[in-house]
Amino acid sequence: MADYPIISDVSAYIVRTLREKMCPEPIPSPNNIEVSSPLSQDVDYIVGLYLYDIVEDVQLSSPRLMERGRAELSKPPRPYALYYMVFINGGSQMGLKAPDIQKIIGRVAQIVNDNNSVRPDELQSWLTTQEPPITLSQAKISLEEKVRVWQAINKPYQISLFYKAAPVFLSSGEIIETPRVVDASFSLHTVGEDQY
């Protein structure tokens, strides 16, 4: 199962995909798309990807312990949903006007729709287990909830896209070594004919 960098790997996948598909039009340089917070708008980037919430998905169940090799067990992986906001940096030096912002937002939505899933083994090449793809979908949140995300970082609401990436399975870092069998005893009992 995926190790702890999987959360940052998902963010890197989204940014890498946007950079590949948005440059040089409508974004001039891949450096203009970053993982960032709307709080750091003094930096000169145009499109920011902000991870604003991580929620464990309790609806997906998994076994109590999992085998790892012949003598080890581990706790089962935990499924999470990652919630992202894609926003336009109003403090960039590009001097974007409302139509430019709408074109950029439209292109982001188009790219995410066309590249809406990734297999965990594409993000972590050492994975040997089959895991379900991580799917990007529009987060089902109201305008009020979107405004609250902006208020939580003391910024006025601006047009932005909200996505959910799930399921993201995060493995346990705890390994339980099982005791080896060192002694075994067997016995045979014969049943007399008069008992039949």
C-alpha positions as CSV (number, residue, x, y, z in Angstrom):
1,M,0.0,0.0,0.0
2,A,1.0,3.6,-0.6
3,D,3.5,5.1,1.8
4,Y,3.1,8.5,3.6
5,P,4.4,10.7,0.6
6,I,1.2,9.7,-1.3
7,I,-0.5,12.9,-0.2
8,S,2.2,15.1,-1.7
9,D,2.5,12.8,-4.7
10,V,-1.2,13.5,-5.5
11,S,-0.6,17.2,-5.3
12,A,2.5,16.9,-7.5
13,Y,0.5,14.9,-10.1
14,I,-2.2,17.6,-10.3
15,V,0.4,20.4,-10.7
16,R,2.5,18.4,-13.2
17,T,-0.6,17.7,-15.3
18,L,-1.7,21.3,-15.3
19,R,1.9,22.4,-16.2
20,E,2.0,20.0,-19.2
21,K,-1.4,21.0,-20.5
22,M,-1.6,24.7,-19.8
23,C,1.7,26.0,-21.0
24,P,2.5,28.1,-23.0
25,E,-1.2,28.9,-23.5
26,P,-3.0,30.2,-21.4
27,I,-0.1,30.2,-18.8
28,P,3.3,31.3,-20.2
29,S,5.5,29.2,-18.0
30,P,5.3,26.0,-15.9
31,N,6.7,28.0,-13.0
32,N,3.5,30.0,-13.0
33,I,1.6,26.9,-11.5
34,E,2.4,25.9,-8.0
35,V,1.3,24.1,-4.9
36,S,0.6,27.1,-2.7
37,S,-1.7,28.8,-0.2
38,P,-3.7,31.9,-1.2
39,L,-1.9,33.5,1.8
40,S,1.3,33.6,-0.2
41,Q,0.0,35.8,-3.1
42,D,3.0,38.0,-3.0
43,V,4.8,35.3,-4.9
44,D,4.8,35.6,-8.7
45,Y,2.7,32.6,-9.8
46,I,-0.7,32.6,-11.5
47,V,-2.4,29.3,-10.6
48,G,-2.2,27.9,-7.1
49,L,-3.2,24.4,-5.9
50,Y,-4.2,24.5,-2.2
51,L,-4.8,21.4,-0.1
52,Y,-7.3,22.7,2.4
53,D,-8.7,19.5,4.0
54,I,-7.9,15.8,4.5
55,V,-10.8,13.5,5.7
56,E,-10.7,9.9,6.6
57,D,-13.3,7.9,4.6
58,V,-14.8,5.7,7.3
59,Q,-17.3,4.1,4.8
60,L,-14.5,2.1,3.2
61,S,-13.7,-0.9,5.4
62,S,-10.5,-3.0,5.4
63,P,-9.3,-6.1,7.2
64,R,-8.0,-5.9,10.8
65,L,-4.5,-6.9,10.0
66,M,-2.7,-7.6,6.7
67,E,0.1,-10.0,6.0
68,R,3.5,-8.6,5.0
69,G,5.7,-11.4,4.0
70,R,5.8,-14.7,5.9
71,A,6.4,-13.4,9.5
72,E,5.0,-9.9,9.5
73,L,1.6,-8.2,9.9
74,S,0.7,-4.6,9.6
75,K,-2.4,-2.5,10.4
76,P,-4.6,-2.0,7.4
77,P,-4.2,1.1,5.2
78,R,-6.6,4.0,5.9
79,P,-8.6,5.6,3.1
80,Y,-8.6,9.4,2.9
81,A,-10.2,12.0,0.7
82,L,-8.1,15.1,-0.1
83,Y,-9.9,18.4,-0.8
84,Y,-8.2,20.9,-3.1
85,M,-8.9,24.4,-4.2
86,V,-7.5,25.7,-7.5
87,F,-7.3,29.5,-7.4
88,I,-5.9,32.4,-9.4
89,N,-3.2,34.4,-7.7
90,G,-4.6,38.0,-7.7
91,G,-1.3,39.3,-6.5
92,S,0.7,38.0,-9.5
93,Q,2.5,40.5,-11.7
94,M,0.6,39.4,-14.8
95,G,-2.2,42.0,-14.5
96,L,-5.0,39.5,-15.2
97,K,-8.4,40.8,-16.2
98,A,-11.7,39.0,-15.5
99,P,-11.9,37.4,-19.0
100,D,-8.3,36.1,-18.6
101,I,-9.2,34.6,-15.2
102,Q,-12.3,32.9,-16.6
103,K,-10.3,31.4,-19.5
104,I,-7.7,30.0,-17.1
105,I,-10.4,28.6,-14.8
106,G,-12.1,27.0,-17.8
107,R,-8.9,25.4,-19.0
108,V,-8.2,24.0,-15.5
109,A,-11.7,22.5,-15.4
110,Q,-11.2,21.0,-18.8
111,I,-7.8,19.4,-18.0
112,V,-9.0,17.9,-14.7
113,N,-12.1,16.5,-16.4
114,D,-9.8,14.9,-19.1
115,N,-7.2,13.6,-16.5
116,N,-9.5,12.7,-13.6
117,S,-7.8,9.6,-12.3
118,V,-4.3,8.2,-11.6
119,R,-3.2,4.8,-10.3
120,P,-1.2,4.9,-7.1
121,D,1.6,2.8,-8.7
122,E,2.1,5.7,-11.2
123,L,2.8,7.9,-8.2
124,Q,4.9,5.4,-6.2
125,S,6.5,3.0,-8.7
126,W,7.6,0.5,-6.0
127,L,4.0,-0.5,-5.1
128,T,3.3,-4.2,-5.7
129,T,-0.3,-4.2,-4.6
130,Q,-3.3,-3.4,-6.8
131,E,-5.0,-0.4,-5.4
132,P,-8.1,1.4,-6.9
133,P,-7.3,4.5,-8.9
134,I,-7.4,7.9,-7.2
135,T,-10.2,9.9,-8.8
136,L,-10.5,13.6,-9.0
137,S,-14.0,14.9,-8.9
138,Q,-15.8,18.2,-8.3
139,A,-16.2,18.6,-4.5
140,K,-19.9,18.6,-3.7
141,I,-19.8,21.8,-1.6
142,S,-22.1,24.8,-1.6
143,L,-21.1,28.4,-2.3
144,E,-21.4,29.1,1.4
145,E,-18.9,26.4,2.2
146,K,-16.5,27.7,-0.5
147,V,-16.7,31.2,1.0
148,R,-15.9,29.7,4.5
149,V,-12.7,28.1,3.0
150,W,-11.6,31.6,1.9
151,Q,-12.7,33.1,5.2
152,A,-10.6,30.6,7.1
153,I,-7.5,32.1,5.5
154,N,-8.7,35.7,5.9
155,K,-9.1,36.3,2.2
156,P,-12.2,37.5,0.4
157,Y,-13.9,34.9,-1.8
158,Q,-12.8,34.7,-5.4
159,I,-13.8,32.4,-8.2
160,S,-12.1,29.1,-7.8
161,L,-12.5,25.4,-8.4
162,F,-12.9,22.8,-5.6
163,Y,-11.9,19.1,-6.1
164,K,-11.9,15.9,-4.1
165,A,-9.2,13.3,-4.7
166,A,-10.2,9.8,-3.4
167,P,-9.6,7.1,-2.3
168,V,-6.1,7.8,-1.2
169,F,-4.9,4.7,0.8
170,L,-2.2,5.5,3.4
171,S,-0.4,2.5,4.7
172,S,0.5,1.9,8.3
173,G,4.1,2.5,9.4
174,E,3.8,-0.1,12.2
175,I,4.9,-3.6,11.6
176,I,4.0,-6.5,13.9
177,E,6.3,-9.5,13.8
178,T,4.5,-12.7,14.3
179,P,6.2,-15.4,16.5
180,R,7.7,-18.3,14.5
181,V,6.4,-21.8,15.0
182,V,9.2,-23.6,16.8
183,D,7.4,-26.7,18.1
184,A,4.5,-28.6,16.8
185,S,2.9,-31.8,18.1
186,F,0.4,-34.1,16.4
187,S,-1.6,-37.1,17.7
188,L,-3.7,-39.7,16.0
189,H,-6.7,-41.4,17.6
190,T,-8.1,-44.7,16.3
191,V,-11.7,-45.4,16.6
192,G,-12.8,-49.0,17.5
193,E,-15.1,-50.9,15.1
194,D,-17.8,-51.3,17.8
195,Q,-18.5,-47.6,17.8
196,Y,-19.9,-47.6,14.2
